[in-house]
Amino acid sequence: MRRLIAGCALFVMATTTALAADTRVIISDAAFPEGPTVANGKLLFAEYGAHKVSQWDGSKVSTLWSQDGCGPSAVVPMGANFAITCYDSGQLVTISAEGKTITTYGSDEGGSPLVGPNDGTPDGRGGVFFTTSGPWESAPIVGRVLHLSGDGKIRSLADDLHYANGIVLSEKRQVLYVNESEAGRVITFQVSRDGTLSNRRLFVRLTALEEPVGAYPDGLKLGPDGNLYIGQYSAGRILVVDEDGKLQRKIEVPSPAAPNLAFSQDGKTIYVMAVDDTTNAPYRGKVYAVGNE
């Protein structure tokens, strides 16, 4: 999720990538849809502007969970349950598959508050890695990567990230990819057996992917093809790069922002979260289904 500033400029560039013929709108009205996942045959996604988590069963949308003031930005699988990043209230909330609140966390094990929880990724062991971006202002570089274990302990693993945002773990759980949105880049960490992080490195700058200065990486997902999919708040465009950070293709949707995405269980469809009104609450947008064959 991008920090929201009234009147923020969106950077648009020409691209040879055409809108896919099999792109369709499946949800025509959503309040800043973000941080999606597919589970139990349903598409789950946060609606930041409505303070709720919604679910789509293929025909209709219903509310799974809501909390006033939360400002949810991601739904992260956590075993049989889910972790919800509450950006506005500074909380990480775990909920059941039925939408019941289980536990609410507001600080790490050292007592430091969670400032701007933003995105998360399963750790493959019943816990989640997640990011906190820091405050609205871009000047303080205080973004963090943290880990919530299956037994409920939150520890801080990395700090001084320039608005830590999208995050995803590699298939073999050895590399963690993180978006530094305000720096316009994706970085990596090596993940040790005990879950600690090391060897922070630049993976790719968006300007190296034919994007303009000011391009803003938001969500991150690992595709069934092994490529990394980078959502953008600065354009209605998903960037697809290989393990070496080389651009493979671009996926366009007819909206000004495409912050995040998820894949169907068979991998043949990409669900793209899109925002049409980027300046006025509740930041109306929609959800697209894009063929991925």
Buried (B, 14 or more C-beta within 10 A) or exposed (E): BBBBEEEBEBBEEEEEBEEBEEBEBBBEEBBBBBBBBBBEEBBBBBBBBBBBBBBBEEEEBEEBBBBEEBBBBBBBBBBEBBBBBBBBBBBBBBBEBEBEEEEBBBBBEEEBEBBBBBBBBBBEEBBBBBBBBBEEEBEEBBBBBBBBBEEEEBEBBBBEBBBBBBBBBBEEBEBBBBBBBBBBBBBBBEBEEEBEBEEBEEBBBBEBBBBEEEBBBBBBBBBEEEBBBBBBBBBBBBBBBEEEBEBBEBBBBEBBBBBBBBBBEEEEBBBBBBBBBBEEEBBBBBBBBBEBE
